[in-house]
Amino acid sequence: MSSVTPQELKQEFLRSKIGIAGISILVILVATSIIAMVLIPVETFQEWNNPGNWISYPKVAIPIWMNFFLVDKIPEHKILENPNIQTESQGEVSVTSHKFGVNFDYDDFPNDFIYEFSSEYSGSPLLQMSVLRPDGVKLELLSTSLPYSNSKTIHSERIFSTDESIKKNLFLQSKQFEFSLKGLSSEDIVFSKIQQNEPLKGNYVFVIDLYGVNSVNQISESKLIIGGKAFGVMGTDELRRDLAIGLLWGTPLALFIGLVVAIASVIMGLLYGVYAGFKGKKTDEMMMRFNDVIYALPALPFLIILSVTISNSIFLMVGFLMIFGWVGIAKVARSMSLQIKTRGYVDAANMMGQKNSKIILKHILPQLLPYAFASIAISVPAAITTEAGLSFLGLGDPSFPTWGQILHDANTFGAAARGLWWWIMPPGVMIAITGLAFVFIGNALDAIVNPKLKR
């Protein structure tokens, strides 16, 4: 290893194409992390493993951009939350109407449709639901009274297309269709052509009317869900979670794990190795024997045992990775310290009576900074892949949507056997890209610090 000043290191690094490529990828990853933390609510991150938080999303839906490559367009899952609201009063009767416009342009029927709402009312108002189709046909879907209440109350409910009342009402209107509706689901009937059982493309308007007597009733948190088989940029998993959110949140988590473990391990290893080499004799011998003991421990099996017996907390995992990450760096730092302490300026500092700590911090450690930067960069991928490996084995922290945890869930639900590639490939690619960025940076730095590698 040659002695390179930080300024020379910077100049040489900027001439390295592989180093610039690594920095470019890292900048993109950091930007992705910032976007995830700023744009995605923290509640979404905290509720990653709460099934109730994802109930409105579809199960194992493909990414929506796949429709560009398919001959028959797959229905997209749509969540409509901004209806057109109208309120009218005629004498004692008031009516609140919520209208949802849906542009349906697909070659298959939707999975279902769901209407979610909360209503504030008194008495027992009448709720009616209907749909106006692109061909001008109006179908009455539901007519029901909400639970009676003497005073103002708030009632929340989900109305599913599988409701027997909806299906019964549609069969009562079967005269408008020129084919048998027997065996068809409610969504198949609503989105079917009059002449034959094929999807009718065009604009649909779902209308929800709430009628009240002697009171003004309100519908709040009104939401219409048209169940589809395609959703989001990265699709969904078996638990209906949006995989794009998991991938985005996994980026800052991966960088946090990798950088914290790498930086802490390198600092610990440098200080330990430099002090051992500088002191020499019995101190050096004793410290290196302890180093050998830690170095001999098999890291991954030991981490598995610790995760099973103590805790699988991600912070505890980071601590364990630090414990096993510093030993190799300490050995190299010791050998470099043994060389540097024989130089004239170190002898001069000793003769002037400077303290050992000052000599180490002022004269030895600065010489090791280029090596430290290279070691940090090379250590990051190891920490990320170790965490991913433990999570894939089911020993990670399930409360955090790390890439390894996403792969573990994919393996648990048999994603590979079912051909759910969008659940497997993206987290694997993200792990590879992140590791590649730091490998590029580390190799560029190592080539500068080590002239033999440079040649």
C-alpha positions as CSV (number, residue, x, y, z in Angstrom):
1,M,0.0,0.0,0.0
2,S,1.4,3.4,-0.9
3,S,0.9,6.6,1.0
4,V,-1.7,8.8,-0.7
5,T,-3.0,12.1,0.6
6,P,-6.8,12.7,0.6
7,Q,-6.4,15.4,-2.1
8,E,-4.4,13.0,-4.4
9,L,-7.1,10.3,-3.7
10,K,-9.8,12.6,-4.9
11,Q,-8.0,13.6,-8.1
12,E,-7.2,10.0,-9.0
13,F,-10.7,8.9,-8.2
14,L,-12.2,11.4,-10.5
15,R,-10.1,10.0,-13.3
16,S,-11.5,6.5,-12.8
17,K,-14.5,5.6,-15.0
18,I,-15.5,2.7,-12.8
19,G,-15.4,5.0,-9.7
20,I,-17.6,7.6,-11.4
21,A,-20.1,4.8,-12.4
22,G,-20.2,3.7,-8.8
23,I,-20.8,7.2,-7.5
24,S,-23.5,7.8,-10.1
25,I,-25.4,4.7,-9.0
26,L,-25.0,5.7,-5.4
27,V,-26.4,9.2,-6.1
28,I,-29.5,7.6,-7.6
29,L,-29.9,5.3,-4.6
30,V,-29.6,8.2,-2.2
31,A,-32.1,10.2,-4.3
32,T,-34.5,7.3,-4.2
33,S,-34.1,7.1,-0.4
34,I,-34.9,10.8,0.0
35,I,-38.0,10.4,-2.3
36,A,-39.2,7.4,-0.2
37,M,-38.8,9.2,3.1
38,V,-40.4,12.5,1.9
39,L,-43.2,11.3,-0.4
40,I,-44.3,8.0,1.3
41,P,-46.1,8.5,4.6
42,V,-44.3,7.0,7.6
43,E,-47.5,5.3,8.5
44,T,-47.3,3.2,5.4
45,F,-43.8,2.0,6.5
46,Q,-45.0,1.3,10.0
47,E,-48.1,-0.6,8.7
48,W,-46.2,-2.8,6.3
49,N,-47.3,-6.0,8.0
50,N,-50.8,-4.9,8.9
51,P,-53.2,-6.7,6.5
52,G,-56.0,-4.1,7.2
53,N,-53.9,-1.4,5.7
54,W,-53.8,-3.1,2.3
55,I,-57.4,-4.4,2.1
56,S,-58.2,-2.0,-0.8
57,Y,-55.4,-3.4,-2.9
58,P,-55.5,-6.4,-5.2
59,K,-53.8,-9.7,-4.5
60,V,-50.8,-10.7,-6.6
61,A,-51.5,-8.1,-9.3
62,I,-49.0,-7.6,-12.1
63,P,-47.4,-4.2,-12.8
64,I,-49.6,-2.0,-14.9
65,W,-46.9,-1.3,-17.5
66,M,-47.2,-5.0,-18.5
67,N,-50.3,-4.0,-20.5
68,F,-48.0,-2.4,-23.1
69,F,-46.7,-5.8,-24.0
70,L,-50.0,-7.8,-23.9
71,V,-52.3,-8.3,-26.8
72,D,-55.4,-8.5,-24.5
73,K,-55.3,-5.7,-21.9
74,I,-55.7,-6.8,-18.3
75,P,-58.0,-4.7,-16.2
76,E,-56.2,-2.3,-13.9
77,H,-57.1,-2.1,-10.2
78,K,-58.6,1.4,-9.6
79,I,-59.2,3.1,-6.3
80,L,-61.5,6.1,-6.8
81,E,-61.6,8.5,-3.8
82,N,-62.8,11.8,-5.3
83,P,-66.5,11.5,-6.3
84,N,-68.6,14.3,-7.8
85,I,-70.9,15.3,-4.8
86,Q,-74.4,16.8,-5.1
87,T,-76.9,17.6,-2.4
88,E,-80.6,18.4,-3.1
89,S,-83.7,18.9,-0.9
90,Q,-87.3,18.5,-1.9
91,G,-89.6,19.3,1.0
92,E,-88.9,17.0,3.8
93,V,-86.7,14.7,1.7
94,S,-83.0,15.3,1.2
95,V,-80.7,13.4,-1.1
96,T,-76.9,13.3,-1.2
97,S,-75.4,11.8,-4.4
98,H,-71.8,10.6,-5.0
99,K,-70.9,9.9,-8.6
100,F,-67.8,8.0,-9.7
101,G,-66.7,8.1,-13.3
102,V,-64.8,5.0,-14.6
103,N,-63.1,4.6,-17.9
104,F,-63.1,0.9,-18.7
105,D,-60.9,0.0,-21.7
106,Y,-59.8,-3.6,-21.1
107,D,-60.3,-7.0,-22.8
108,D,-61.3,-8.9,-19.6
109,F,-63.8,-8.4,-16.8
110,P,-62.7,-6.9,-13.5
111,N,-62.4,-9.1,-10.4
112,D,-65.1,-7.3,-8.4
113,F,-66.2,-3.9,-7.3
114,I,-66.4,-2.6,-3.7
115,Y,-67.9,0.6,-2.3
116,E,-66.6,1.8,1.0
117,F,-68.2,4.7,2.9
118,S,-68.8,6.3,6.2
119,S,-72.2,8.1,6.7
120,E,-73.3,10.6,9.4
121,Y,-77.1,10.5,9.8
122,S,-80.1,10.2,12.1
123,G,-83.2,8.0,11.5
124,S,-82.9,5.3,8.9
125,P,-81.9,6.7,5.5
126,L,-82.2,4.8,2.3
127,L,-79.0,4.0,0.3
128,Q,-79.3,3.3,-3.4
129,M,-76.6,2.3,-5.7
130,S,-76.8,2.2,-9.5
131,V,-74.5,2.3,-12.6
132,L,-75.0,4.1,-15.9
133,R,-73.2,2.1,-18.7
134,P,-71.6,3.5,-21.9
135,D,-74.5,2.1,-23.9
136,G,-77.0,4.2,-21.9
137,V,-78.4,1.3,-19.9
138,K,-78.9,2.0,-16.3
139,L,-78.7,-0.9,-13.8
140,E,-80.0,-0.7,-10.3
141,L,-77.5,-2.4,-8.0
142,L,-78.7,-2.0,-4.4
143,S,-81.4,-0.4,-2.3
144,T,-81.1,-0.8,1.4
145,S,-81.8,1.1,4.6
146,L,-79.0,1.9,7.0
147,P,-79.4,0.9,10.7
148,Y,-81.9,3.1,12.6
149,S,-80.6,5.7,15.1
150,N,-82.5,8.3,17.2
151,S,-79.5,10.7,17.3
152,K,-76.7,11.6,15.0
153,T,-74.5,8.5,14.4
154,I,-71.6,7.5,12.1
155,H,-72.0,4.3,10.2
156,S,-69.2,2.7,8.2
157,E,-69.7,-0.2,5.7
158,R,-68.3,-2.0,2.7
159,I,-70.6,-3.1,-0.1
160,F,-69.2,-5.9,-2.2
161,S,-70.2,-7.0,-5.7
162,T,-70.6,-10.5,-4.2
163,D,-73.5,-9.3,-2.1
164,E,-76.5,-11.5,-2.9
165,S,-78.8,-8.4,-3.0
166,I,-76.8,-6.9,-5.9
167,K,-76.9,-10.2,-7.8
168,K,-80.6,-10.6,-7.2
169,N,-81.3,-7.1,-8.5
170,L,-79.3,-7.7,-11.6
171,F,-81.1,-10.9,-12.4
172,L,-84.4,-9.0,-12.0
173,Q,-83.2,-6.8,-14.9
174,S,-82.1,-9.6,-17.1
175,K,-84.7,-8.7,-19.8
176,Q,-82.3,-5.9,-20.9
177,F,-79.7,-8.6,-22.0
178,E,-80.0,-10.8,-25.0
179,F,-78.2,-13.8,-23.4
180,S,-78.5,-15.9,-20.2
181,L,-77.0,-14.4,-17.1
182,K,-77.0,-17.8,-15.3
183,G,-73.6,-18.5,-13.7
184,L,-72.2,-15.0,-14.2
185,S,-70.9,-12.8,-11.4
186,S,-72.2,-9.3,-10.7
187,E,-69.2,-7.6,-12.2
188,D,-69.5,-9.8,-15.4
189,I,-73.1,-8.6,-15.8
190,V,-72.4,-4.9,-15.1
191,F,-69.4,-4.7,-17.5
192,S,-70.9,-7.0,-20.2
193,K,-72.3,-6.1,-23.6
194,I,-76.1,-6.4,-24.1
195,Q,-75.8,-8.8,-27.0
196,Q,-73.1,-11.2,-25.7
197,N,-70.9,-11.9,-22.7
198,E,-68.0,-9.7,-23.7
199,P,-66.5,-6.7,-21.9
200,L,-68.2,-3.4,-22.8
201,K,-65.6,-0.7,-23.1
202,G,-66.3,3.0,-22.4
203,N,-67.2,5.3,-19.5
204,Y,-69.3,4.0,-16.6
205,V,-70.8,6.2,-13.9
206,F,-71.5,4.6,-10.5
207,V,-74.1,6.6,-8.5
208,I,-74.7,6.3,-4.8
209,D,-77.8,8.2,-3.4
210,L,-78.5,8.6,0.3
211,Y,-82.1,9.7,1.0
212,G,-83.1,11.2,4.3
213,V,-86.3,12.6,5.8
214,N,-86.3,15.7,8.0
215,S,-82.5,15.6,8.2
216,V,-79.5,16.4,6.1
217,N,-77.3,13.3,5.9
218,Q,-73.7,13.2,4.8
219,I,-71.4,10.6,3.2
220,S,-67.8,10.9,4.1
221,E,-64.7,8.8,3.2
222,S,-66.5,7.6,0.0
223,K,-64.4,5.2,-2.0
224,L,-65.2,3.0,-5.0
225,I,-62.8,0.1,-5.9
226,I,-62.9,-1.6,-9.3
227,G,-60.9,-4.8,-8.7
228,G,-58.4,-5.5,-11.4
229,K,-55.4,-7.8,-12.0
230,A,-52.8,-5.1,-12.6
231,F,-51.7,-2.4,-10.1
232,G,-48.9,0.0,-9.5
233,V,-45.4,0.2,-10.9
234,M,-44.2,-3.1,-9.3
235,G,-47.5,-5.0,-8.7
236,T,-48.6,-6.5,-5.4
237,D,-47.9,-9.6,-3.3
238,E,-50.0,-12.3,-1.7
239,L,-50.8,-9.9,1.2
240,R,-52.0,-7.2,-1.2
241,R,-49.0,-4.9,-0.3
242,D,-47.7,-2.5,-3.0
243,L,-44.3,-3.8,-3.8
244,A,-43.1,-0.4,-5.1
245,I,-43.5,1.0,-1.6
246,G,-41.5,-1.9,-0.2
247,L,-38.7,-1.5,-2.7
248,L,-38.5,2.3,-2.1
249,W,-38.4,1.9,1.6
250,G,-35.9,-0.9,1.3
251,T,-33.4,1.5,-0.3
252,P,-32.8,3.8,2.8
253,L,-32.9,0.7,5.0
254,A,-30.2,-1.1,2.9
255,L,-28.0,2.0,2.8
256,F,-28.5,2.5,6.6
257,I,-27.5,-1.1,7.3
258,G,-24.6,-1.2,4.9
259,L,-23.0,2.2,5.8
260,V,-23.5,2.0,9.5
261,V,-22.0,-1.5,9.7
262,A,-19.1,-0.6,7.3
263,I,-18.2,2.7,8.9
264,A,-18.4,1.4,12.5
265,S,-16.4,-1.8,11.5
266,V,-13.7,0.2,9.8
267,I,-13.3,2.7,12.6
268,M,-13.1,-0.1,15.2
269,G,-10.7,-2.2,13.1
270,L,-8.4,0.8,12.4
271,L,-8.2,2.0,16.0
272,Y,-7.7,-1.6,17.2
273,G,-5.1,-2.6,14.6
274,V,-3.2,0.7,14.7
275,Y,-2.9,0.7,18.5
276,A,-1.8,-3.0,18.5
277,G,0.9,-2.3,15.9
278,F,2.1,0.9,17.5
279,K,2.4,-0.6,21.0
280,G,4.0,-3.9,19.8
281,K,5.4,-6.6,22.1
282,K,3.1,-8.2,24.6
283,T,0.2,-5.8,24.0
284,D,0.3,-6.5,20.2
285,E,0.5,-10.3,20.8
286,M,-2.4,-10.3,23.2
287,M,-4.6,-8.1,21.0
288,M,-3.9,-10.1,17.9
289,R,-4.7,-13.4,19.7
290,F,-8.1,-12.0,20.6
291,N,-8.5,-10.8,17.0
292,D,-7.8,-14.4,15.8
293,V,-10.4,-15.8,18.2
294,I,-13.1,-13.5,16.7
295,Y,-11.8,-14.1,13.2
296,A,-12.1,-17.9,13.7
297,L,-15.8,-17.7,14.6
298,P,-18.1,-18.6,11.6
299,A,-20.1,-15.3,11.2
300,L,-23.2,-16.5,9.4
301,P,-24.0,-19.6,11.6
302,F,-23.2,-17.5,14.7
303,L,-25.6,-14.8,13.5
304,I,-28.3,-17.3,12.9
305,I,-27.9,-18.7,16.4
306,L,-28.0,-15.2,17.9
307,S,-31.1,-14.2,15.9
308,V,-33.0,-17.4,17.0
309,T,-32.0,-17.3,20.7
310,I,-31.8,-13.6,21.5
311,S,-33.7,-11.3,19.1
312,N,-34.2,-10.7,15.3
313,S,-34.3,-6.9,15.8
314,I,-32.7,-5.1,12.9
315,F,-30.7,-2.9,15.2
316,L,-29.3,-5.9,17.1
317,M,-28.4,-7.5,13.8
318,V,-26.5,-4.3,12.8
319,G,-24.6,-4.6,16.2
320,F,-23.7,-8.2,15.6
321,L,-22.5,-7.4,12.0
322,M,-20.2,-4.7,13.5
323,I,-18.7,-7.2,15.9
324,F,-17.8,-9.6,13.1
325,G,-16.8,-7.0,10.6
326,W,-13.8,-5.3,12.2
327,V,-11.3,-8.2,12.6
328,G,-10.0,-8.4,9.0
329,I,-9.5,-4.6,8.9
330,A,-7.6,-4.7,12.2
331,K,-5.1,-7.1,10.8
332,V,-4.3,-4.9,7.8
333,A,-4.3,-1.8,9.9
334,R,-1.8,-3.4,12.3
335,S,0.7,-4.3,9.5
336,M,0.5,-0.8,8.1
337,S,1.0,0.7,11.6
338,L,4.1,-1.4,12.0
339,Q,5.6,0.2,8.9
340,I,4.5,3.7,9.6
341,K,5.8,3.8,13.2
342,T,9.4,3.2,11.9
343,R,9.4,6.5,9.9
344,G,11.4,9.5,11.0
345,Y,8.5,11.8,11.9
346,V,7.1,9.2,14.3
347,D,10.5,8.8,16.0
348,A,10.7,12.6,16.2
349,A,7.3,12.8,17.8
350,N,8.4,10.2,20.4
351,M,11.6,12.1,21.2
352,M,9.5,15.3,21.7
353,G,7.5,13.5,24.3
354,Q,4.2,13.5,22.5
355,K,1.5,11.2,24.0
356,N,0.8,7.9,22.2
357,S,-2.8,8.8,21.5
358,K,-1.7,12.0,19.8
359,I,0.9,10.2,17.7
360,I,-1.7,7.7,16.6
361,L,-4.3,10.2,15.8
362,K,-2.0,12.8,14.2
363,H,0.7,10.9,12.5
364,I,-0.5,7.3,11.8
365,L,-4.3,7.3,11.3
366,P,-4.3,10.1,8.6
367,Q,-1.9,7.9,6.5
368,L,-4.6,5.1,6.6
369,L,-7.5,7.3,5.5
370,P,-7.3,6.2,1.8
371,Y,-7.3,2.6,2.9
372,A,-10.2,3.3,5.3
373,F,-12.4,4.8,2.5
374,A,-11.7,1.8,0.3
375,S,-12.5,-0.6,3.1
376,I,-15.8,1.1,3.9
377,A,-16.9,0.9,0.2
378,I,-16.0,-2.8,0.0
379,S,-17.6,-3.7,3.3
380,V,-21.0,-2.2,2.5
381,P,-22.2,-4.9,0.1
382,A,-21.2,-7.7,2.5
383,A,-23.4,-6.1,5.3
384,I,-26.3,-5.7,2.9
385,T,-26.2,-9.3,1.5
386,T,-25.7,-10.7,5.0
387,E,-28.9,-9.0,6.2
388,A,-30.7,-10.1,3.1
389,G,-29.6,-13.7,3.6
390,L,-30.7,-13.7,7.2
391,S,-34.1,-12.2,6.3
392,F,-34.5,-14.6,3.4
393,L,-34.0,-17.5,5.9
394,G,-36.8,-15.9,8.1
395,L,-34.4,-14.6,10.7
396,G,-34.6,-10.9,9.9
397,D,-36.8,-8.3,11.4
398,P,-40.3,-8.7,9.9
399,S,-41.4,-5.2,10.9
400,F,-39.1,-3.6,8.3
401,P,-39.7,-4.0,4.6
402,T,-36.1,-4.8,3.6
403,W,-35.4,-6.4,0.3
404,G,-34.4,-9.6,2.0
405,Q,-37.7,-9.7,3.9
406,I,-39.6,-9.2,0.6
407,L,-37.7,-12.2,-0.9
408,H,-38.5,-14.2,2.2
409,D,-42.2,-13.5,1.8
410,A,-42.0,-14.4,-1.9
411,N,-40.3,-17.8,-1.0
412,T,-42.9,-18.4,1.7
413,F,-45.8,-18.0,-0.7
414,G,-44.2,-19.9,-3.6
415,A,-43.8,-17.0,-5.9
416,A,-41.2,-18.7,-8.1
417,A,-43.3,-21.8,-8.6
418,R,-46.3,-19.6,-9.4
419,G,-44.4,-17.4,-11.9
420,L,-44.8,-14.2,-9.9
421,W,-41.5,-12.8,-11.2
422,W,-42.3,-9.2,-10.2
423,W,-42.2,-10.3,-6.6
424,I,-38.8,-11.9,-6.9
425,M,-36.7,-10.0,-9.5
426,P,-36.9,-6.3,-8.4
427,P,-35.6,-6.8,-4.8
428,G,-32.9,-9.2,-6.1
429,V,-31.9,-6.6,-8.7
430,M,-31.9,-3.8,-6.1
431,I,-29.5,-5.8,-3.9
432,A,-27.2,-6.5,-6.9
433,I,-27.2,-2.8,-8.0
434,T,-26.5,-1.5,-4.6
435,G,-23.7,-4.0,-4.1
436,L,-22.3,-3.2,-7.5
437,A,-22.2,0.6,-6.8
438,F,-20.0,0.1,-3.7
439,V,-17.9,-2.6,-5.4
440,F,-17.1,-0.1,-8.2
441,I,-16.2,2.6,-5.7
442,G,-14.2,0.2,-3.5
443,N,-12.3,-1.2,-6.5
444,A,-11.5,2.3,-7.8
445,L,-10.2,3.4,-4.4
446,D,-8.3,0.1,-3.9
447,A,-6.6,0.6,-7.3
448,I,-5.4,4.1,-6.2
449,V,-4.2,3.0,-2.8
450,N,-2.5,-0.2,-4.1
451,P,-0.2,0.5,-7.1
452,K,0.0,-3.2,-7.9
453,L,-3.8,-3.3,-8.5
454,K,-3.6,-0.1,-10.5
455,R,-1.0,-1.6,-12.9
